[in-house]
């Protein structure tokens, strides 16, 4: 346990940051789940709308330091690829 007042304050700050980061990570994962569900349903229009929101949330997570930039880029890229394939499939039908 922390003994000095500065160490106690550091522990309080760490707990607060952990709680905030956990909330941000949870919100990001929820949005990713919504995007996955939209793609699974096969609705290209809805998937495009959800994709833009998801991209925003994921990139904001990068700015806040929740995830790494490359991880976010990879995630968004894979989602975009799947949505484009879905849109192309809908256009052919």
PyMOL commands that set and color helices and strands:
alter all, ss='L'
color gray80, all
select helices_A, chain A and resi 5-41+44-63+69-92
alter helices_A, ss='H'
color red, helices_A
deselect
rebuild
show_as cartoon
